[in-house]
Amino acid sequence: MYKSVIRRVLFQFDAERVHHFSFKAIKFFHAIPGVSNLIRSTFVVADPRLAREVAGLRFPNPVGLAAGFDKDAKLFNELGNFGFGFIEIGTVTPKPQDGNPKPRLFRLKEDQAIINRMGFNNGGLEAVAHRLSKHKSVLIGGNIGKNKVTPNADAVSDYLLCFRKLFPVVDYFVVNVSSPNTPNLRELQEKQPLTDLLATLQDENRAHTNPKPIFLKIAPDLTDEQLQDIIDIVQQTQIAGVIATNTTIARDGLKSENRTEVGGLSGKPLSKRSTEVIRFLHTKSKGTFPIIAVGGIHSAHDALEKLDAGASLLQLYTGFIYEGPALIKEINRAILKRIAN
């Protein structure tokens, strides 16, 4: 139904407008009595064998929604009804910002991919924290970043502001220094500035009685030497783990007409590289920290491949857009089938 009818209609229109329309539609239908239960009964796979203990948290199933979809924490409860085990909101910055000029979101239909250059568009920290302070029925990750106007020399202050404000209302944190759409942001992935940033956040974290897990989201474009640095930094700062990977600036093998658009590429073309990064991190670290896999998961086969490479949890974004909510159910059922065998 989704791929044959709904997606076919939606893909006729501008990608960002469809995104906002979809939010309104999901909100509208969830307001109808009984619809939430109907959606849950259709998509949720409730089985204790799917539960995962990762970084001290219990995830009801390993399939989550990646950051970037519900940037402003406006739809997390409704999205949870589609069967996600956890939802990651953001990227959130201290001050509201509009992001980059439109158009900035492009479908690459032939490649089952998306290019975005959104630029951390969000309503700011205060608004997000307020929404998350209300009832939430799903595990929430808080993806945090810096404002575009904040120089890298002052970036730690932005991340600390986000960390402090969101600490009471999220279950784990993600430090995003790997988006290609904020100027110079990826420079923070270099060993010394990244070590300093994570160490500062960990000091703040340990000041609390119950520290929250902190994950680092990395780019797929890092060299093996840089990935080894990431392993060293994770072990040195003792953060919880890594999310691999963010979008890529590579454009190898693409067929779609708009493949040259500037921005980060996500979807099917990222699948192989994302898995390579996961396998490298897991092997070289000897599995000493958990990895959350994201990048090119469009089927149960893709998901199992990520788990086999060493991932503990999974996240969807572009696959969710192209395949629809049935993908979550498909992955969870495939995991159960493997457990049964």
ZIDA-V120047 format. One record per backbone hydrogen bond with DSSP energy under -0.5 kcal/mol. NH is the residue of the N-H (numbers start at 0). CO is the residue of the C=O. E is the energy in kcal/mol with one decimal. If there is no record, write none. Layout:
BEGIN
NH|CO|E + NH|CO|E
END
This chain:
BEGIN
4|0|-1.9 + 5|0|-1.6 + 6|1|-4.0 + 8|4|-1.9 + 9|5|-2.7 + 10|6|-2.7 + 11|8|-1.7 + 12|9|-1.9 + 17|13|-2.3 + 18|14|-1.9 + 19|15|-2.0 + 20|16|-2.5 + 21|17|-2.9 + 22|18|-1.8 + 23|19|-2.0 + 24|20|-2.5 + 25|21|-2.7 + 26|22|-2.4 + 27|23|-2.6 + 28|24|-2.6 + 29|25|-2.0 + 30|26|-1.1 + 30|27|-0.7 + 31|28|-1.2 + 34|31|-2.0 + 35|31|-0.5 + 37|33|-1.8 + 38|34|-2.8 + 39|35|-2.4 + 40|36|-2.5 + 41|37|-1.4 + 42|38|-2.2 + 43|39|-2.2 + 45|43|-0.8 + 46|44|-0.9 + 49|46|-2.3 + 50|47|-1.1 + 51|58|-2.6 + 53|51|-0.7 + 53|56|-2.5 + 56|53|-2.4 + 58|51|-3.3 + 58|56|-0.7 + 59|57|-0.5 + 59|84|-0.5 + 63|61|-0.7 + 63|313|-2.7 + 64|85|-2.0 + 65|63|-0.5 + 65|315|-2.9 + 67|89|-2.4 + 68|65|-0.9 + 70|68|-0.6 + 72|69|-1.3 + 78|74|-2.7 + 79|75|-1.8 + 80|76|-0.8 + 80|77|-0.9 + 81|78|-1.6 + 82|79|-1.6 + 83|78|-0.7 + 84|62|-3.5 + 85|62|-0.6 + 86|138|-2.7 + 87|64|-1.9 + 88|86|-0.6 + 88|140|-2.7 + 89|69|-1.0 + 91|142|-2.7 + 96|121|-2.2 + 99|117|-2.6 + 105|114|-2.9 + 107|112|-2.9 + 108|106|-0.6 + 110|107|-0.9 + 111|107|-0.7 + 111|108|-1.0 + 112|107|-1.8 + 113|265|-2.1 + 114|105|-2.6 + 115|263|-2.2 + 116|103|-2.9 + 121|96|-1.9 + 124|92|-0.9 + 124|93|-1.1 + 127|123|-1.6 + 128|124|-2.7 + 129|125|-2.0 + 130|126|-1.9 + 131|127|-2.4 + 132|128|-1.1 + 133|130|-1.2 + 138|84|-0.6 + 140|86|-2.6 + 141|171|-2.9 + 142|88|-2.2 + 142|140|-0.7 + 143|141|-0.6 + 143|173|-2.8 + 144|91|-2.5 + 149|146|-1.3 + 150|148|-0.6 + 153|150|-1.9 + 154|151|-1.3 + 156|153|-0.9 + 157|153|-0.9 + 158|154|-2.1 + 159|155|-2.5 + 160|156|-2.2 + 161|157|-2.1 + 162|158|-2.5 + 163|159|-2.8 + 164|160|-2.1 + 165|161|-2.3 + 166|162|-1.3 + 168|165|-1.7 + 169|165|-1.2 + 170|139|-3.2 + 171|139|-1.2 + 172|212|-2.9 + 173|141|-2.5 + 174|214|-2.8 + 175|143|-2.3 + 175|173|-0.7 + 176|174|-0.8 + 176|216|-0.9 + 181|178|-0.6 + 182|180|-0.5 + 184|181|-2.1 + 186|183|-1.3 + 187|184|-2.2 + 188|185|-1.7 + 189|186|-1.6 + 193|189|-2.3 + 194|190|-2.3 + 195|191|-2.5 + 196|192|-2.3 + 197|193|-2.6 + 198|194|-2.4 + 199|195|-2.1 + 200|196|-2.1 + 201|197|-2.4 + 202|198|-2.1 + 203|199|-2.0 + 204|200|-2.6 + 205|201|-2.8 + 206|202|-0.7 + 206|203|-0.7 + 207|204|-1.6 + 210|208|-0.5 + 212|170|-0.6 + 214|172|-2.8 + 215|240|-1.9 + 216|174|-2.3 + 217|215|-0.6 + 217|242|-2.2 + 221|218|-0.7 + 226|222|-2.5 + 227|223|-2.2 + 228|224|-1.7 + 229|225|-2.0 + 230|226|-2.1 + 231|227|-2.3 + 232|228|-2.7 + 233|229|-2.7 + 234|230|-2.3 + 235|231|-2.4 + 236|232|-3.0 + 237|233|-1.5 + 238|233|-0.8 + 239|213|-1.5 + 240|213|-1.2 + 241|289|-1.8 + 242|215|-3.1 + 243|241|-0.6 + 243|291|-2.4 + 244|217|-0.6 + 245|217|-2.6 + 247|264|-2.1 + 253|250|-1.1 + 258|255|-1.5 + 260|257|-1.5 + 263|115|-3.0 + 264|247|-3.1 + 265|113|-2.8 + 267|111|-2.2 + 269|266|-2.2 + 270|267|-1.8 + 273|269|-2.6 + 274|270|-2.1 + 275|271|-2.2 + 276|272|-2.4 + 277|273|-2.2 + 278|274|-2.7 + 279|275|-2.4 + 280|276|-2.6 + 281|277|-2.7 + 282|278|-2.6 + 283|279|-2.8 + 284|280|-1.7 + 285|282|-0.8 + 286|281|-2.0 + 287|284|-0.7 + 289|239|-0.8 + 291|241|-2.7 + 292|290|-0.6 + 292|312|-2.9 + 293|243|-2.1 + 294|314|-0.5 + 297|295|-1.0 + 302|298|-1.9 + 303|299|-2.7 + 304|300|-2.1 + 305|301|-1.7 + 306|302|-2.1 + 307|303|-2.6 + 308|304|-1.4 + 309|305|-0.6 + 309|306|-1.0 + 310|305|-2.1 + 311|290|-3.0 + 312|290|-1.3 + 313|61|-3.2 + 314|292|-2.2 + 315|63|-2.4 + 320|316|-1.5 + 321|317|-2.5 + 322|318|-2.8 + 323|319|-1.6 + 326|323|-1.8 + 327|324|-1.1 + 328|324|-1.0 + 329|325|-2.5 + 330|326|-2.4 + 331|327|-2.3 + 332|328|-2.5 + 333|329|-1.9 + 334|330|-2.2 + 335|331|-2.1 + 336|332|-2.4 + 337|333|-2.0 + 338|334|-2.3 + 339|335|-2.6 + 340|336|-1.5
END
